[in-house]
Amino acid sequence: MPYDISETIKSADTYMFRTYGRFPVTLVKGEGCKVWDDQGKEYLDFVGGIAVCALGHSSPLVTRVLEEQSRKLVHVSNLYYTEPQVELARLLVEHSFADRVFFCNSGAEANEAAIKLARRYAHEKFGHEKHIIISMENSFHGRTMATLSATGQGKIKTGFDPLLEGFKFVPFNDLEALDRAWDESVCAVMLEPIQGEGGVICPEPGYLEGVRAKCNERNCLLIFDEVQVGMGRTGKLFAHEHYGVTPDIMTLAKALGNGLPIGAMLAIEKLAEAFGPGSHATTFGGTPLVTAVSAAVLRSLLQDGHLDHCREIGLFFKNGLERLKEHYGFIKEVRGLGLILGMEMDVPGAPVVEACMKQGFLINCTQEKILRFLPPLIVGREEIELLIGALDRILGEMKTG
Ligand SMILES: *Cc1c(COP(=O)(O)O)cnc(C)c1O
């Protein structure tokens, strides 16, 4: 039955917390890189659920595995083994630096697990004094109390103190600042190899290598938050592979389930003992339903040419954005890797996002002036050309208007 869009919005504002600044649109359907609203209007989706829907919307693979597994077994307690969970863990270990996996339900939870593991390992190995985690300014690690405490953005922390103790912040890409912040009490350094929420900030050459070397010298663990940039987003399975640096702990979530809620914390063998029986747990972590889907998604990422496509199409996309930059003086920089791209402007991004939406394109803006693009990895040239054309028109009008 057709209904007025404002009814949904009115109800949402009545019954739910208004924690999100939402756009006045109700999405009802998706396929590939397209989504439709309840008025039948079509949009090309360059947000992809914020780097979640790597294989696109209504992926036939996901649908098939969901259907098959839901007939077999949806959930049992982690008191028992299930095949899909073990299979996903094996795949992740075989295709990463890691030896062990813990499953949870979100990025924040994966980072919680990473923080707890680092603390517990240091506690057991070096004593309670060694408990400080150095994190980066401008970082984003989640909204739970611990991950908020680890996040280097003041504006989202307002009103929630006292936060968890034991975090220190240094600027990203600054090895000297890291040195200055260091003392015997530091047990880990935590960072996103590419800062996503912070505005698609890439590491400078030598930076990650430098952090790794310092961690080695000082018996500190290195934690990479790959919640946003992992699972093929940059054109390699994990972003750190571009830089030849491996962490001790890595967190994943967003694209891991292509839209089903799942997070994972991966670590090297020497940390296995610190998370023994009873040390950490979650009811829903790694259910057979979600892990069956994730395993299929991961196999597809590895086998079906998605990573090559992502690298190629990402360059094509980036070149398109670079061409816009040549035309419009208020575009400061285009950056990113694969299909996480950012376009920093001198002017607010919100009007561009809104205009794009009117023309049938979903894009994102972070840090007020940085347009961020995170389409499904299956996005094609034609779709990118359509978006670049629309941006050109919109930016052109802004310039003259
Ligand atoms: C999204 C994100 C998180 C938080 O994930 P949730 O699933 O929203 O809890 C953590 N770290 C990074 C880098 C993210 O992009």
The ligand as a MOL file (V3000), in Angstrom:
LIG
                    3D

  0  0  0     0  0            999 V3000
M  V30 BEGIN CTAB
M  V30 COUNTS 15 15 0 0 0
M  V30 BEGIN ATOM
M  V30 1 C 32.7480 1.7560 11.5080 0
M  V30 2 C 34.0350 1.6640 12.2160 0
M  V30 3 C 34.1170 1.1810 13.5330 0
M  V30 4 C 32.8990 0.8430 14.3400 0
M  V30 5 O 32.1790 -0.2100 13.8090 0
M  V30 6 P 30.6740 -0.4700 14.3440 0
M  V30 7 O 30.2940 -1.7410 13.6350 0
M  V30 8 O 29.8640 0.7000 13.9270 0
M  V30 9 O 30.7450 -0.6280 15.7950 0
M  V30 10 C 35.3630 1.0400 14.1010 0
M  V30 11 N 36.4760 1.3690 13.4310 0
M  V30 12 C 36.4390 1.8490 12.1750 0
M  V30 13 C 37.7080 2.1890 11.4780 0
M  V30 14 C 35.2170 2.0290 11.5240 0
M  V30 15 O 35.1750 2.5300 10.2970 0
M  V30 END ATOM
M  V30 BEGIN BOND
M  V30 1 1 1 2
M  V30 2 1 2 3
M  V30 3 2 2 14
M  V30 4 1 3 4
M  V30 5 2 3 10
M  V30 6 1 4 5
M  V30 7 1 5 6
M  V30 8 2 6 7
M  V30 9 1 6 8
M  V30 10 1 6 9
M  V30 11 1 10 11
M  V30 12 2 11 12
M  V30 13 1 12 13
M  V30 14 1 12 14
M  V30 15 1 14 15
M  V30 END BOND
M  V30 END CTAB
M  END
